[in-house]
């Protein structure tokens, strides 16, 4: 912000820079993109420090970083009902190229943002670099992962949920929410404002477009449809409505994703020319409640199949029937070279046995993920095979661990060829689990480790996909270094994993 702009903002009765939360872009299409900002000179206040009236926001989009070759400009209105957020849906852009943009309001300038449109339909780009991220508990570390991610210059970021955490938890906290658990609109807005105040996160948002979905902590831990761990029915849906509204207000999402009460459609499909399609899923809003819950408590547990026949009930769904049908209809043999399913959690089966028990002990399954909805998983993997979707890759998060697997409709038949591969990324900061210590070996699991924080860097070309499992040296150090723990390759036309 310029000095003159800052003085004008102060003269207007504002406490300071209205662009404290930065800028962002998302939903890249071949001729379109969504540009976002929010006016919030005092972001932790319930109203963001803004007056209760609409504010005009000017914007400009150019083909160069100096903003000399302007291609579009105009004015949007930031209204208090949307927390003075702006969701500018641009169209008429050229495919497969970068653009730079800036907002101006109340005499102040926003940071400069850079975005990119997707390739034209049918165009085959030489390469596409994606960063896959999830689970960024603010209190557990700094966002040094984004500094390294930004240096890789990805074409887009796919964020798979737990952008905020509604509650405090964990050990050896590095930072503090400095606020109680978020339960209402003011609480959720303040939590997003805190997270988005981080300079590395802001810089990553300003560097390229993001495709975002949610998991549980944008609302409440392990919630399923209308039931949280301790709330259910109308009181929980009221909380969910506030959380969904705050999510939309702070993400580069279009008007079509605006919540209507406690409902919002965030599952959708995007594409990058003839190279890749991305099906972005929602496994929270429509799912059946977790199997075999205690009568007095919702959320997840760990159960065996013999003790919980509900695990094998084909009527239960993680995505809901409408989303299952939508996804199956969108899987086409004539689709782009790579079929990406971007969803929240681990898909591969992974049971655990009590400590000290041998392989004869019956494994237990975590009911919050796909293991708790095994028939629905079988339907999805069967649809991938039946529809012959080209080169499927499942992307996941949630488990705070890197996990790589080959996926089969029947995991008890390891001799059958896989129908997809899976790359589940560890968390940006959220504390993890020691996967090698907790789970037995399963033949479809190629790698699993929850000791480090980081993300997945995915490079797609027409011939191969290369996934680099990136890990931080120390999330408690804002200047942390970074390593590549492992690298895996998938060759087009061969649905299996190769070492990188």
HELIX and SHEET records of a PDB file:
HELIX    1   1 UNK A    3  UNK A   11  1                                   9    
HELIX    2   2 UNK A   80  UNK A   82  5                                   3    
HELIX    3   3 UNK A  138  UNK A  140  5                                   3    
HELIX    4   4 UNK A  144  UNK A  151  1                                   8    
HELIX    5   5 UNK A  185  UNK A  196  1                                  12    
HELIX    6   6 UNK A  199  UNK A  207  1                                   9    
HELIX    7   7 UNK A  234  UNK A  250  1                                  17    
HELIX    8   8 UNK A  255  UNK A  257  5                                   3    
HELIX    9   9 UNK A  309  UNK A  312  5                                   4    
HELIX   10  10 UNK A  321  UNK A  330  1                                  10    
HELIX   11  11 UNK A  370  UNK A  373  5                                   4    
HELIX   12  12 UNK A  374  UNK A  387  1                                  14    
HELIX   13  13 UNK A  435  UNK A  438  1                                   4    
SHEET    1   A 3 UNK A  23  UNK A  26  0                                        
SHEET    2   A 3 UNK A  33  UNK A  38 -1                                        
SHEET    3   A 3 UNK A  85  UNK A  90 -1                                        
SHEET    1   B 4 UNK A  70  UNK A  78  0                                        
SHEET    2   B 4 UNK A  55  UNK A  62 -1                                        
SHEET    3   B 4 UNK A  98  UNK A 105 -1                                        
SHEET    4   B 4 UNK A 108  UNK A 109 -1                                        
SHEET    1   C 4 UNK A  70  UNK A  78  0                                        
SHEET    2   C 4 UNK A  55  UNK A  62 -1                                        
SHEET    3   C 4 UNK A  98  UNK A 105 -1                                        
SHEET    4   C 4 UNK A 113  UNK A 116 -1                                        
SHEET    1   D 7 UNK A 209  UNK A 212  0                                        
SHEET    2   D 7 UNK A 156  UNK A 159  1                                        
SHEET    3   D 7 UNK A 128  UNK A 133  1                                        
SHEET    4   D 7 UNK A 454  UNK A 460 -1                                        
SHEET    5   D 7 UNK A 464  UNK A 472 -1                                        
SHEET    6   D 7 UNK A 482  UNK A 491 -1                                        
SHEET    7   D 7 UNK A 498  UNK A 499 -1                                        
SHEET    1   E 7 UNK A 268  UNK A 272  0                                        
SHEET    2   E 7 UNK A 276  UNK A 280 -1                                        
SHEET    3   E 7 UNK A 338  UNK A 342  1                                        
SHEET    4   E 7 UNK A 392  UNK A 396  1                                        
SHEET    5   E 7 UNK A 420  UNK A 424  1                                        
SHEET    6   E 7 UNK A 402  UNK A 407 -1                                        
SHEET    7   E 7 UNK A 445  UNK A 449 -1                                        
SHEET    1   F 2 UNK A 302  UNK A 304  0                                        
SHEET    2   F 2 UNK A 364  UNK A 366 -1                                        
END                                                                             
